[in-house]
Amino acid sequence: MYYYASHDQFERDFNLMVGNAQLYNHPESLVVFDALEIDKCVKTKMKPLHLKTMEQIAAAYEKAKKDHKRRSKNRKDKKRRHH
């Protein structure tokens, strides 16, 4: 069994499959219809993962910003004590 290392990797492969279905089959074929229906379903299911990922990135950024401010303040305080 194969597991994807990232959501992006899965999406690239999935988009390639949908694109190939459209490229190699008649636009009104059942294959294209099914590929587009599955595509809608997958995108609906993946959207919360993207939102969660963006929330995690934003939270990590805010934490890093606070940590940086704290470290900067500590360095300044340390310098003041030594002078």
C-alpha positions as CSV (number, residue, x, y, z in Angstrom):
1,M,0.0,0.0,0.0
2,Y,1.3,3.5,-0.8
3,Y,0.8,6.5,1.4
4,Y,1.3,10.0,0.3
5,A,3.8,12.2,2.1
6,S,1.7,15.3,1.8
7,H,-1.7,16.5,0.7
8,D,-0.1,18.4,-2.2
9,Q,1.4,15.1,-3.5
10,F,-2.0,13.4,-3.4
11,E,-3.7,16.4,-5.1
12,R,-1.1,16.5,-7.9
13,D,-1.7,12.8,-8.7
14,F,-5.4,13.1,-8.4
15,N,-5.6,16.2,-10.6
16,L,-3.5,14.3,-13.2
17,M,-6.0,11.5,-13.2
18,V,-8.9,13.8,-13.7
19,G,-7.0,15.7,-16.4
20,N,-6.2,12.4,-18.1
21,A,-9.8,11.3,-18.0
22,Q,-10.7,14.5,-19.7
23,L,-7.9,14.4,-22.2
24,Y,-8.3,10.8,-23.3
25,N,-12.1,10.5,-23.3
26,H,-15.0,12.2,-25.1
27,P,-16.2,15.2,-23.1
28,E,-19.7,13.7,-22.7
29,S,-18.5,10.2,-21.8
30,L,-19.3,8.5,-18.5
31,V,-15.6,8.4,-17.6
32,V,-15.3,12.2,-17.8
33,F,-18.6,12.7,-15.9
34,D,-17.5,10.3,-13.1
35,A,-14.1,11.9,-12.9
36,L,-15.6,15.4,-12.5
37,E,-18.1,14.1,-9.9
38,I,-15.3,12.4,-7.9
39,D,-13.2,15.6,-8.3
40,K,-16.0,17.7,-6.7
41,C,-16.3,15.2,-3.9
42,V,-12.5,15.1,-3.2
43,K,-12.2,18.9,-3.3
44,T,-15.1,19.2,-0.8
45,K,-13.4,16.7,1.5
46,M,-9.9,18.3,1.1
47,K,-11.0,21.9,1.8
48,P,-11.2,21.5,5.6
49,L,-7.7,20.0,5.5
50,H,-6.4,23.1,3.7
51,L,-8.2,25.3,6.2
52,K,-6.8,23.4,9.1
53,T,-3.3,23.6,7.6
54,M,-3.6,27.3,7.1
55,E,-4.8,27.7,10.7
56,Q,-1.8,25.7,11.9
57,I,0.5,27.8,9.8
58,A,-1.0,31.0,11.2
59,A,-0.8,29.7,14.8
60,A,2.8,28.7,14.3
61,Y,3.6,32.1,12.8
62,E,2.0,33.9,15.8
63,K,3.9,31.7,18.3
64,A,7.2,32.3,16.5
65,K,6.5,36.1,16.5
66,K,5.8,36.0,20.3
67,D,8.8,33.9,20.9
68,H,11.0,36.3,18.9
69,K,9.7,39.3,20.9
70,R,10.3,37.5,24.2
71,R,13.9,36.6,23.2
72,S,14.6,40.1,22.0
73,K,13.2,41.6,25.3
74,N,15.3,39.1,27.3
75,R,18.5,40.1,25.3
76,K,17.8,43.8,25.8
77,D,17.1,43.3,29.5
78,K,20.3,41.3,29.9
79,K,22.3,44.0,28.2
80,R,20.8,46.7,30.5
81,R,21.7,44.7,33.6
82,H,25.4,44.4,32.4
83,H,25.8,48.1,31.7
